[in-house]
């Protein structure tokens, strides 16, 4: 029997998840079918109920339903519990639904394994304090950076987020324009790049050793990464690797095998160039 998996979101037509997971299934010789499902904004629970009723085994969840998925689930991995938003659901044999958030571990793996960038002992600046950043904080802090600064337009939101993760490490909070010091790794967790905009952080953050990481990605270099490169950053990385690595973590949860990711990333990059 072919096992059913899918990604749910609104919009969903742009999603690379079907391409990624279909490739993973082929690589690992798994008998599964993965599709994309457009869900009405007020119809998440109904859509998930219907999918699992039809025998579905697991779901990826994307914007704007990650918090809905959190509320829907019965059980949580430790990282999902921390994030309070999830991107992966799995129907367990006892009928309950397990939730996971693979975004942070996917990003960390992309930075450290694919890009060869060390996080331990480094000065890290994170831009943004929304759900995307909440999802990456635990895996990032577990790598023991020397310091973490969290900058956001609304400082109180960054303060609340820092307090939620204070037991994992000290986090300095700042407004964008007030960021002080220089950083080894700067992670853009805002959606500004999608609108061709930049968080208004000082150029003095960048050094010749700085690595910039934009969680967004596109066919061209993102505005944020181009800004960093223009200021002399050593390296700029977009979010495609994070996308593929978080998918591999979900696949591992579902199928108990971790697929190779390099070929899949290369294929998507090649598609984007066409």
N, C-alpha and C positions, 0 to 999 in steps of 0.2 A: 504494500500500500504506500502511496506517495504522501508524505507528510506535508502539511500546509503551513506556510509562514507568510507574513505580510508586513508592510509598513503602513501606518495610518497617519494622516495629517490633513491639513487644509491651509494652503494648496499642497498638492502632492505630485503634480506632473513633472516637476523639476528633479524629483528624487533620484539619486544614483543608487539607492539601496537595492532595487531589483537586479541591477547590473552587477553589483558587488556580490550579493549573496548567491546569485546564480553562478557566478564564477567560483565562489567558494565551494559550492556544492559539487561542481565539476572537478575541482582540484582534489577534493577529499572523497569523491565517489559516494555522495550522499543522495538518497532517493527523496527529494523534496522539491516543492514548488513554491516560489516566492513571488508575491504580487504587491502592487500598490493599491491602496484603498482610500478614496477621497471620502472624508467623513464630514457630515454637516456640523456646523459649529456647536449646535445644541444636541448632537446625537452620538456623543462618544460612547457612553455606556451601552446603548442599544447596539451600536456597531460591533463593539467588543463581545458582547453577549452572543450576537449572531455568529461571529467568526468562530468562537470557541464551541458553539452549539454545532457548527458544521464540521467539527473535528480538528480545528486549527490547533497547532502546537505552541506557537510563539509569535509575538508581535514586536516590531520596532515602533516607537512612538516619536513623532516629530511635532514641530510647532503646529498648533498652539495647545497641544493636549498633554504635555508632560506632567502637569500638575493634576489633571484629570486622571491620568494613569496612576499617579501616586495614591489618589483617593480610592481608585477602583481595586487596587491590589489587596491581597490578604496577608502576604508575607513580604519581607524586604531583606535584601543583602545589607551589610553594614554601610556600604558606601551609598546605597539608595536611601537608607534611613537618614544619613547625614544630609544628602542633597535635597530631600523633600520634593524631588521631581525625578521622574524616571523615563528612560528611553527604551526599556526592554521589559517585556512581560513573557512569562513562561507558564503554561498550564501544567501543573504537577499531576502525578498519578492519582493523588487523593482528591483531585478536583479543585484544589485551591490554586490561586494565581500568585506566583512569585514575581516581585519587581526588582529590577537592577538599574543602575545608572553606570554605563560603561564609558561615558564621555571623558572623564578625568583620566582613567587608566589608559584609555586610547591615546589621549594627548601626550601623557607622560611617556608612553612607549614610543610614540612618534618622535618626540624630542630626543630621547636617550638612545633608542635602538636604531631608528632609521636615520636620524640626523647626527648622531654621535655627540650630542651636547649634554654636558654634565649639569645637573641641577644642585647636587649636594655642595654646600659651601658657597653658593652663588647668591648675589644680590638680585632679587626678583621684584619686578614691578608688574602688577596686574591692573588693567584698566577695565572698569565696569564692576557692578555689584548686583547684577541680575541673576536669573536662573542659570545661565551658561557658566558664570563664574562660580556660583554655588556648587555646581556639579563637578568642578575640577579641583576645588580647594583641598579636599582630604588627600587624594593621591599625590598632589603637588607637595603639600606639607610633609607627607611621609618620606619624601626624598631628602629632607633635612637641609633646605637652603639656609644660607647664613642669615638672610633677612627677607621679609616679604612686606611690600608696601601695596596697599589696596587703594586705588584712586577712583573716585566717582564724582559725577556732577553733583549729586545729592549726597553730601558727606554723611548724613545721619543713616542713610541706607547702607553705606560701607561700614559704618560703626556697628550697626546691628549684625551684619554678616561676620565681621571680625570677632565679635563677642561669641557668636555661635560656634566658632572654630578655635577659640582661645586655648582650649585644652590641648590642641595639637601644635601650637607654636604662637609666638608673638607676631602680631600683624599690625603694622603702622598704617594709619588711615589718613587720607588727604583728599582735598579737592584736586581736580585736574591741574589747574594753573599753579597750585601751590606745591606740586611735587618737587622735592629737593633731593639732590644727590645724583649719582650715576649708577647705572644698573648693568648687570651682565646679561640678564634675560628680561625682555619686556613682552608681556602677553596681552594682546588686545582682545578682551572678552566683550567688547561692545559690538553693536551691529552697525556702527558708523560707516564702515567700509562699503556696506551695501548701498548706502546713499552717496557714496563718493566723498564722505566727510572724514575729518580727523578729530579725535579727542584733543582738546587744547592743552596738551602737556608741553613743558619746556623742552627745547632742543638740547639743552644741557644734560638731559637724561642719557643721551646716546654717546658712546665712546667707540673707538676703533675695535673694541673687543665685544661690543654688544650684539646679542642675537635678538632679532625681533620675531615674534610669532603671532600671526593673525589667525584667530579661530575661523574667520571667514575665508572663502576662496572663490576664485573666478578664473576666467580664461586668461586674464592679464594679471600682472602684479597688482596686489591690492593697494589702495591709496596709502594705507598705514605702512605697509612694507616698503613702498617706494619712498615715502617720507624718511623712514629709518635709513635706507640705503643712501639717499641723497645726503644725509648727515654723516655718512661714513661708517654705518654699522657693518660689522664683519659678515653677517649672514641674515637673510630674511626667509622665513618659512611660512607657507600658508596652511590653511586648515584641511587640505585634502587628505594628508596622511592621518590626521586625527579622525576624519570621517571613516576611512577604511579600517583603521585600527580599532575604533569603537565597535564597528560592525564585526570584526573578527572576535572581539571579546563576547559579543552577543551570541555569535555562532558557536563559540566554545561552550557557553552556558547551555545552549539548546542541544548541541550534537556531541559534546564531550570530545571535540577535536578542534585544534586551533589551526586554521588554514594559513598558508603562506600569503603574504600581502604585497610583496614587491611587484609582482607581475600585474596584479589588479590595479595598483596605483599607476603603473606605467601606462596601462591600457586606457585608463580614464584621462590621464594627461594628454595622451595622443588624440583621443576623441575631441578634447577641448581645443586642440590646435587646428582642427579641420574646419 
